[in-house]
Amino acid sequence: MMKPFLTTSHGVLYDADCLDVLKRMKPEVIDTVFADPPFNIGKDYKNGYNDKVDRDAYLAWCRTWIHECCRVLKPGGAFFIYATPELAIQFASIMEEKLNFRHWIALTMKGTYPRGKKLYPAHYALLYYTRGTPRVFNKVRLPIEKCRHCGKEIRDYGGHRNKMNAQGVNLTDFWTDTSPNRHAKFKVRPGVNELKLMIPERAILISTQPCDIVLDPFGGGGSTYQAAEKLHRHWIGVELHDSAHIKNRLQESYSLFPVEHEPFQFEDLFDHEDKQNPVLRGIERKDMSARPGTSVS
């Protein structure tokens, strides 16, 4: 079995290729998948990753990891993919093969610019699919929006303000109160875009209960794992290049040592080596000798 780079009281992070980890996992063991994959637009991640390859090769790779994520998803589980609208169209057609559509969530994009003969781009997409009927669907409520200058409520809600829920308004599939990029002072990788914590946090709140298991196959800056720790969900993470940055981020925010409750038995989510394909066993032995793991638990 692959040795983790990091274990915490709630989760486990692998310093590896996501497909190497996914193919070792048992089917139907994950409650929610949240994925923010590379977009193949030539972005500089400052780690040597090539973000611009042949389009057909990129989409074939995406089909593989999306299908693997569908395979490990429990019946009733949720699958979220964050992407540009152009990519979301491609990803949705793949997800439709295995899952049921729930929402195309639009997140406002601030600070962009016109791009040729196109409309001004104003949103990113967060695809939300489930494997059949959702096992968990929690209604998330937001505080009633107020003017930052005068402090008064912005909307009158048609004169029915007194009949509204005291906990706030229901979250819709149009998110105007967030941005796609984490503020520079909170980034763990200077000069690299990182997803704002609110985005995976809401996906987790919608689709899981405490101690459910969240999988994010593209760790990046670690936003999903921080959200899972904060919300007391178990998590499986994979990151090929920036695991050390994720470790530092989690150490700054949380105590990573196990607490007194039952530790997360992540080993149970994986097939034993004697049941694996010989090729995968060879990959594992190579990884184990080339990349020593780091555990803080």
N, C-alpha and C positions, 0 to 999 in steps of 0.2 A: 504493500500500500504506500502511496506517496506520502512523504513526510511534510506536514504543514510548515509554512514559513512563520505563521503566527497563530496562536490560539488565545482566546479571551474567555471570559465567563459565559459569553453568549455565542461566540462564533469561531470560525476557522478560515484562515486565508492561505491560499496556495500560490506560490510563485511559479507559475506554469502557464502553458497554453490552455485556454479554456476547453478545447476539444479533448485534450488528454485527460482532464478531470471529468468532464461530462460523460465520456464514454466508459468511465469506471463506475459511474453511479448506477444504483438500482433504479428501475422504473417506478414512477408514482410515489416519490418521497418528498417532493417540494410543494409548499403551500402557495408561494408567490415567487415569480421571476420578475426581476426588474433589470432591464438591459439598456445601457447607453453606449452603443457600439461606435467604433471609429466610422466616420462618414465617407471616407475615401475621397476627400476633397483637397488633399495635399497639405493638411494641417501639420505644423511642426510641433510635435509633442516633446521635443528636446530630450529624447531618450533613444534615438536611432530607429524608431518605428517608421516604416514606409507607408504613408497614408494615401498613396496614389498608385494603384495598380490597375491592371486591365479590368474594365467594368464587368465583363462576363465572369472573370475569375472571382471578383469581389462578391457578386451576387450569388455565385455557386457556393462560396464559403459561408455567406449569410444563411443560405438555405440549410446548410449542414448544421450550424450551431442553433438556428431556430428550431429545427426538427428535434435536435437533442434536448433542448430546453422543454419542448412539448412532451417528449418521452418521459422526462423525470418529474413532470408536473402531476400532482394528484388530481383525481376527478373532483371537479369543483374548484380547482386551483386557478389563480389569476396570473396573467402574463402581460407585463407592461413593456413597451419598447419606446424609447425616446429617440426622435429622429427629425430630420427636415421633412417638410411635406413631400418633396420629390422621392425621398427614400421611403417614407411611410407608405406611399402607394405600392411600392415594390414589396415591402415587408408584409403589408396587409394581405396581399394575394397569397403569400406563403403561409401565413398564420391561418387563413381561411381553410386551408387543407386539413387542419387538425383541430381547430378551436372555434369558438363562437364569439362573434363580434359583440362588444358591449358599448365602447365609446371611442371616438376620435376626440381627445381632449386637446384644445388649442391653448397654448401658453403664449402670452404676448411677448414679442421680441423687441427690446428697446435698443436704441442706438445703432440701427442698421442704416443702409444706404441703398439708393436705386441701383439696379443691376441690369444694364442694357435695356432691351425692349420688353421689360416685364413690369408688373405692378410692384409697388414698394412692399418688400417682404415684411410681414408684421407678426408672424407667429411660428412657433415650432409645434410639432405634433407629439402627443403621448398616446400611443395606441393601447387600448385596454381590451384584452380578450380573456375568455375563461374556457376551461375544459368542461363544457356542459353548463348546467345551472350553477351559479356561484355558491360555494360552500359557506363563505362569509361575505357579507356586504354590509359594512358599517356606514351610516350616514354621518358625514363630516360636516360640521357647522363652522361658519366663520363669523367673527364679530361684525356687527353692522358698521359699514364704512362711514367714517367721519371726515370732515374737512380738516386738513392739517393746519389751516390758518385760523378758522373761527371755532373749531371743535364741535360744530353742529353736524347732525346726520345729513348725508348728501341726498338721500332719497326719502320720499314721504310714503312709499309703498302703497300708493293709491288710497290713502286714508285709513288703511287697516293696520297701522303700526301697533296698536294696542292688542291685536290678535296674534301677533307673531311670537314664535318660540323665544323664550328668554335666553336660550343658549346661542342664539344667532341665526343666520340665514343658511340654507342648505348650499353646499358646494355644488357648482354646476360643471359642465364640461367646457367652460370658457374661463381660464384663469388669468386675471388681469393684475393680480397682486404679487406676482413673482417675476423673476427674470431668468433667462437661460444660463447665466454665468454667475458663479460665485464671486463676491467682491474681492478685489485684489488683496486686501489685508488679511483675508481668511484662507487664501490659497496655500497649499502645501508644495505646489510646484510653480515657482514664479514664472510668469509669462505664458502659462498654459491655461486654457479655459477649463473650468471645473464646474460640475453641476451644483446648483444651489441646493442646500439641504432640504428645503421645503418640498421639492419635487418628489424624490423617492419617499420622503416621510409621509406625504399624503397618500401615495400609492399603497404604502404599507398599512396605514390607518384604515383605508377603505377595505382592504382585502384580507386582513389577518387578525388573529387574536394573540394575546401574549403567549410566548413559547412556540408559536408557529415558526416555520422555517422559511427564510427568504434566501433566494439565490441571485447573485449578481455576477455574471461571468466576465465583466469588464470593469475592474475595480477603479481605474483612473485615480481620482483624488480621494476616493473612499467615502463619498457622501452617503451611499446606501448603507454601508456598514455602520457609520456613525448614527444614522437614523434608526437602524435596527437595535443598536446598543441602547440608544435613548428610550426606545419604546419597548424594550425587554422582549425582543424577538430573537430567535436563533438565526444564524446566518452562515451561508457558505459563500466565500469570495474567491475570485481568481483574478490575478493581475500578472502580466508577463514582464513588465518593465519597472513599475513604480511601487513595488510592495513596501520598500523601506519608507517611502513618503507616507503611505497609508498607516503603517505601524506608528510613525511619529505623531500623526494626526490623532489616532485613537489614544495613544498614551497621554497626550496633552488634555484630552477631554474626559477620559474615564479611567477608573482603576481596571486594569486588564486581568487582574488575578481573580481566580474563581471565588465566588461567594459561597455561603454555607448551603445553598440549595443544590439539588442534583445537577452535576455538570452536563453540558451538552454532549450527547453520545454521537458525535458526527461519524464515527467509524461505522455505525450501523447503516449509513446511507450508501455505503460502497460495497461492491462485490469483492470477495476475497480474491487474492492473486491467483489461487489455483483454479479459479473459474474464468479467468480472463483470457482473452486472445493472446497467443504467444508474442505477437508483435507489440502489444501493449505492455506485456511483462518486460520485454526488452527495453522499451522506452522508459519504464519506471526505474529499472536498474541503472540506466544511464543518467536519469535525472537525479537519483539518490546520490550517485557518486560525484556528479558535477555541481550540485546545488545543495549545500547543507542547510537544513531548516533551522529556524530560530523560533523558540517557544518561550513565552513569558508566563506560562501557567504550568 
